[in-house]
Amino acid sequence: MGNSFGKLFTVTSFGESHGRCVGIIIDGCPAGLPITEEDIQREVDTRKPGVSMAATTRVEEDKVEILAGIFKGKTTGAPICLLLWNKDVDSSDYEKMRFLPRPGHADYPAFIKYGGFNDFRGGGRFSGRITATFVMAGAVAKKLLNLIGIEVLAHTIEIGGIKARPKGFDEIKENAAQNPLRCADLVAAKEMARAIEQVKAEGDSIGGIIEGIAHNVPVGLGEPVFDTLDGELAKALFAIPAVKGVEFGSGFSAASRRGSENNDPFTIRDGKIVTVTNNAGGILGGISNGMPIVVRVVVKPTSSIAKSQRTVDIKNMENTTLSVKGRHDVCIVPRAVVVVESMMAVTLCDFALRAGLLPRVIK
């Protein structure tokens, strides 16, 4: 099974979309870190259903509960267990399409892999619901990274082919929080919103791209050749349901460039070695080079749509069609922004511990 991630800062996710709860266990967090339920709640609230016009009408309370590992507002060094109860659950539509796998979803391969014993309600372990657990882990990781000055930020840069204009870090930080689409280009955000409304009216869904940025990452994070920083970041980001592509820096556009265009020349600025450009996205040879880490994540359109699609009846081995009922996101991108932040933070936290940048006891 692959429900755990990380070497020294290890997170283990549990729970299903329509089960009693979803949660996360964090092992390896240093003792003495000041953190409260309110700190974690603030992060979780940014991905709650109902916040965006693109989101599902399933509205969970998502009240964070700390079950273990935090005592009197500080981590104890023991495993941390964080929990969210599932309360707004309606599995009736999933019971009806039990043997009708949704095109684009994990229903069919999961049915075969687990012999039909998997919890199919709401997608079970393959639901975006489990990303709430990632966000709880990310809240703890961000707190730790703050101790060494690393800041992680993500924002929407494209929805349905509508692209946001590039913005600086400070402008992204300010503007992305001002609209439910988490887009720093406020003009583009309005166009994206109109596109989402149109797609929603057509009973369809829409995808997009999220950009993640990590500032003040020191040189040297990453453990080549197999535990490379970009490799582990990509692994963490691909754990987010609906992610179908990850690129760093210039990414796929590097294929059409010459080395003289894509290389990042070194220079000295304020007594520090930096690069003039950042086509490498802050990572060279699987190791951070001191420049901002820049990663872009492709999020596919939500699979569950009202439009009729071809599928099969697994039980009777017949061709049929399916129109998905129930409560689903028209566009998952806005709610996935904080999830991208969280998985970046969890990964960077693990590598910071491996590099000895974080103490085992915080005083």
Summary of the structure (lengths in Angstrom):
residues: 363
radius of gyration: 20.9
end to end distance: 36.4
largest distance: 70.7
contacts: 1206
relative contact order: 0.19
helix: 31%
strand: 25%
